[in-house]
Amino acid sequence: MAIGDKQKLITDIVSTVLNEQAQTNISFDWFINKHNKEHFGKYFMTIDRIFATLKGDKQANQTKRVKALECDAYFGGQYHFIFEFDEYQHFSSSRLRTFNFYPIDLVVNFNIEEWKRLCENHKDKADKYRKAKATVDFNFPGGRTAQRAYFDCFRDFLPEINNLQPTVRINEFEVTNIYTNNKEACSIIEKLLKTKII
């Protein structure tokens, strides 16, 4: 499947299993493309260190145009969580470095050690994905990859501060045998969600 197609399929199956409509065009006031003390609260110093470690340009970050970030989906109702589908390009060397800064008391709905292992296994391929692409605040080859890792931290840190449940992440390696929304696929996703929804 092309990048993005599997995300749509898995999101649809999660919606079926939860019997809750996935919202894919939702935005939050606090979910924007730069970090600040107001939004990150107790995690501000952590995200600031992550940004510096990824070689971000702080002045460019703080002066760039504010833009709302998107999540893969949001499930409301009784769930109230952001959903993210992590394809291989998320498992980069930049993402691996971010985990060195994760607070031990941060509640997440995925196994960090497993995500680190996947980064180790797939970082070479992930680092090559659109390697030439830079961004305003990560203005160097591989900058878009660094920015992706930076924004993934937003999705892990910000929900707690803003009274959402922890972000639920499913990665592509957990669902390699799913190609359509059918009973078998729903069973696989249901089992996965039981390990991820607190």
N, C-alpha and C positions, 0 to 999 in steps of 0.2 A: 504493500500500500504506500501511496505517496505520503510525505510528511504532512500532517494535518488531518488526513482521512481517518487514520486509526484513532486519533483524538476524538473526532466527532462520533465515531462508532462507539467507543468506550463510554463517552459521556452519555450517549443515548441508552446504553445498557444500564449504566448506573441509575439513570432516571427511571427506567423500567423496574429495576429491582427495588428502588426506594419508593416507587409510586409517587414521585415528586418531580414536577417540571424543572428542568435545568434552565436557569437564566444565564444566557450567554452574552448579554449586552449590558450588564449591570456595571455601575461605577460607584466608588465610594470617595467621599471628600478627602479621606486620609490616604488613599491609595494613588499616589502621584509619583512622578518620575525623578524625584530627588528626596533625600532624607533630611529631616529637620527635628529639632528637639520636641516640638509640639506633637508631632505624630509618633515619634519613637519612644518618648518618655525614658524609662529605665534602660532601654536598649539602644539609646542614641550613641553612647560611646562605643558600643559593640559594632554597630553598623558603620560608624565613622572609621573604626580601625579596619574593618573589612574593606571599605572603599579605598583606603590608603594602601592596603596590602595588594589590592587588585590594580594599583597604579592609576587610580582615578584622579582627574584634575578637579580639585575642589572648587576653584573659582569658576570653571566652566560649568560644573554641576549646579552651583548655586545661582548662576546668572542665566542659565538656559530657560527657555519658555516652559512654564508649568503645563504638564500634560497628564491627563488621567491615564493610569495603567489599566490593562484589561486582565481578567483572570479567565481561565479556560471555561469555567462555569461557576455558578453559585447556586446552592440548594438551600432554599428557605424552609418554610413550614416548621416542622419540629427539629430540623437539622441545623440550619444556620451555619453553613460552612462553605468556604471556597474549595473548589475541586481543581486539581491540576493533574494533567497527564504528561509525565516526563518521558519524552523521547530521547534517543541516544545523545543528541547534541547538548542536553542538560548535564551530562556526566563528563564534564571537562576538568582539566587541571585547575581552572579557576574555581569551579564549584567545590572541588576537593579542598582547596585552601580555605574556603569559607567555613567549613565545618570545624576548623581548629579554634574558631571564636565562638561557637555556639555555647550559650550558658547551660550549665548542667541542669538548671531548673526549668529550662524552656520545654514546654509540653508540645510534642509533635506527634502526628499520626502516621509516622513512617519510621522504619528502623534506620537510624543514622549510620550505624556501622555497615549495614547492607548498601546504603547509598554511597558510602565511601568506597566500598569494595567495587561497586559498579563504576565509579569514577576511575579507580585504578585500572579496571579492565577495558574501559572504553575511552579514556581521555585522549589517546592519540587520534582516534577517529573524530571525536567531538571537537578537538582543538583545530582540526583541519576544516571543519564545517564553516563555510563563508569566512575563511581565515583573513582575507584581505579587508573585510568590512570593519570600519571603525565607527565610533560615535562621537558626539560633541565632547563628552566628559571622559571617554576612554579612547582618545584620539591616537591610536596606534594599531598596527596589524594585529588582529585577534581581539580588538577592543569590543566588538559586539558580543563575543563569547564571554568576556569579563563582565560586561553589563548584564548579560543574561544571568550569570551567577549572582551578581549583586541584587537584581530584582527578585530572584528566587528567595533570597533572604527576607525581602519585604513580605513575601507570601507566608513565610514561617513566623516572623516576629510580630507583624501588625495585627493579625486577628485577635490574639489574646488581649492586646491593649484596647481593642475596639469591641470587645464583648461578643466576638464570634467564637465558634468552636475552632479548634486547630484545623488548619488546611489538610484536606485529605489528598494524598498523592498516590497515584498508581503509575508504575513505570512500564514501558513497553515490553520489558523482559518478563514481566509477570503475566502477560496476556498474549504471548506469541502465537498461541493456537486458536485465537478468537478472530473470526473473519466475518461474522454476521451476528445480528441480534436474535438469538434463538434460545431455547430452553437450556441447552448445555452451557452456552455463554453466560446466561443469567446465573446459573448455578456457580460458575467459576467466580464471577464478580461478587455474588452474595457472600461466598466464603472469604474472599479478600476483604470486603467491607467490614466483616465481623472482626477482623484483626486491626482495622484502621479507625473505626468510629468509636470514640470513647463514650 
